[in-house]
Amino acid sequence: MPAFPFRLRRALLGGALLMGSLPSVAAPTPSALPRAAAPVSVDPTRYILGPDDVVSVVVLRHPDFSAADLVIPSSGSLILPVVGAVRFSGRTLAQVDAEVTKKLKARLLRPEVSISLSRPRPRPIYVQGAVKTGGVLEFKNGWRIIQALAAAGGLASDPDLAAVSVTRGGKIILDTQISPILNDVSGQSNMALQVGDTLRFYQRVVNVSVSGAVVKPGPYPIPRGGGIVEAIGLAGGPIDGASLSKATIRRASGAIISVNLFKALRDNDPTQNLTLGEGDTINVPATLDRISVLGEVKAQGQFTLEDGRTMRVSDALARAGGTTENAALTRANIGHADGTTQPVNLYQIISKGDKSGDVILQAGDSINVPRAKGITVTGEVNDGGILPLEEGREPRVLDAIAAAGNLVPTLKPERARISITRLTADGRAITIAVNASGLLNQTDMSQNSRLQDGDVISVSSVAKALVTIDGNVKTPGQYEIDAGDGVPEVIARAGGATEDAALGRVSITRRGGAQPSFISYIDAIRKGGAKPDFALQNGDVIVVPRNESRATVLAAVNKPGSYPLPEDRPATIGDLLTLAGGTSFQAKTKEVALLRKTPTGVQQFIYPMDRAGKNGILAVDVLIQNGDVLYVPPVKTSPSKLSSIAGLLSSFGTAGLLLR
């Protein structure tokens, strides 16, 4: 036989024997080249092979010398057909290619060998803890902590509380808060990772509790090393009325530490932002110091004096929503807890910016803003009614007549009659006659006198008809009327209605004894609205009845007594206190008693003045009914005495009559 076939057979046999020594590697059939997986593109001179790499060996035109998808074992060596054992681990593809080529030259004249990487070995990195999709991840070159976190789906916890530890070779080489890494990905904390590293994401917190005058009391986790300011922020911050300067921290050991939260929160004082530990409890007490704003403001009531801050008159008015259009700004006053009263010119403070009168308020102070009555111009003018008295100015008679549209065209100065009705300090109504001709022709300017709040100017022609007015007016009697005069003009000439007047049921009886007509003049007189279409005639008799709907205020107020209730709107405890001149210095302002007669007897109600009641309503907003008796207890009245106030009031004759 020829030698060549023998050598080939011996080579094939040798290869078969070699392959037989490694059962996991099957010898290829001579008929076809083994099908290897598509090679992975790597640099054959740089990629270092290792265990679990999958490689393929192709000898061109010699499929029997080739092998596909061989897994490098932990020993690092593979047995190849014909070639025998070759070390792969720790060498590059080019180095293995050179060795296999060299060994095949003993068999082949010009062997053409290709060693390729079919699949690289796994490169795991382990991500655990508070991430969305943790587990074993395939490591990528250049990875740092932030890339591994992104590959794990991001954090599953609050970033401000999260931390990360990196374990390598069984040792923790990094343990840090995650927030510095998120804020600066180029910083040193965002360390480079290696294959096999384990990352654990977790919350690094201490658990504390916040109680007292905060928006959301309760337990909160805060970052380890966090301070009291951070805990108060998580609790929503302090509420109105918090006594910030008197806060405390109770340590888990039981020790209590005082802390000035006002300095920590408002002044950013780091010495007061104490570091908290596990189990600490922060308590923010509430303050009980309050002031009152009553009268012509948009939201009268009591307001808390904020701890650590001063409250001036302007601050209190702002808390009450500002003054109403009817406020008499120049006649306001401050009632102090000691019973003294201090006048305050709100016009100068609000409109002129004069801070000299914007005094600092003390606990228990009460600002009282009275109602401005305005100036009423009635009679033969083109646009009469109640004219608002502009605060800070002192209008004169001609100013008021001009504001009322001047005299009607048919009335000449020589035929005009002008009078001013004014209520004195002691409650009497006086009439001031004005020389109309000298005033209107401006020949006697001494008649152009200054007006006061509440003045009523009557303009008429020389009257030829008389009507009689009786009842609850300042000056009952007979009065001349001109054409177009109505009941409001006559009441004005009679000095105006008394406080007890019931303007909702004024009666007018014609001469001859006809049935009286009952007409409401509330809008026309109290509010300056249109007067009813009812022309007066000579001989008419007008009767203004007494307002029988009344309530009584007793004990510690400046003007105890019985007061009529408004006919056109509901009245509140706050309105009744204003009518009574506010509480006196002897008042115990924390609560009041209200007695009400019902079909089953006299019922007693106790209302707190320094906080909302069970129904959420402040005492000053509680509605008053006809016949009610309001009792403002003196300072020394005990709760037991106040709760039995019906017995106490039996000693007051007025109260006894009202409640029978």
ABEGO torsion letter per residue (X at the ends): XBAAAAAAAAAAAAAAAAAAABAABBBBBAABBBBBBBBBBBBAAABBBBBGBBBBBBBBGBAAABBBGBBBBAAGBBBBBGAEBBBABGBBAAAAAAAAAAAAAAABABBBBBBBBABBBBBBBBBBEBBABBEBBBBBBGBBAAAAAAAAGEBABBAAABBBBBBBGGBBABBBBAAAAAABAABAABBBBBBGBBBBBBBBBBBBBBBEBBABBEBBBBBBGBBAAAAAAAAGEBBBGBBAAABBBBBAAGBBBBBBAAAAAAAGBAAABBBBBBGBBBBBBBBABBBBBBEBBABBEBBBBBBGBBBBAAAAAAAAGEBBAABBAAABBBBBAAGBBBBBBAAAAAAAGBAAABBBBBBGBBBBBBBBAEBBBBEBBABBEBBBBBBGBBBBAAAAAAAAGEBBAABBAAABBBBBBBBBAAGBBBBBBBBAAAAAAGABAAABBBBBBGBBBBBBBBBABBBBBBEBBABBEBBBBBBGBBAAAAAAAAGEBBAABBAABBBBBBBGGBBBBBBBAAAAAAAGBBBBBBBBBBGBBBBBBBBABBBBBBEBBABBEBBBBBAABBBBAAAAAAAAGEBBAABBAABBBBBBBBAAEBBBBBBBAABBBAAGBBAAABBBBBGBBBBBBBAABBAAAAAAAAAAAAABAAAAAAAX
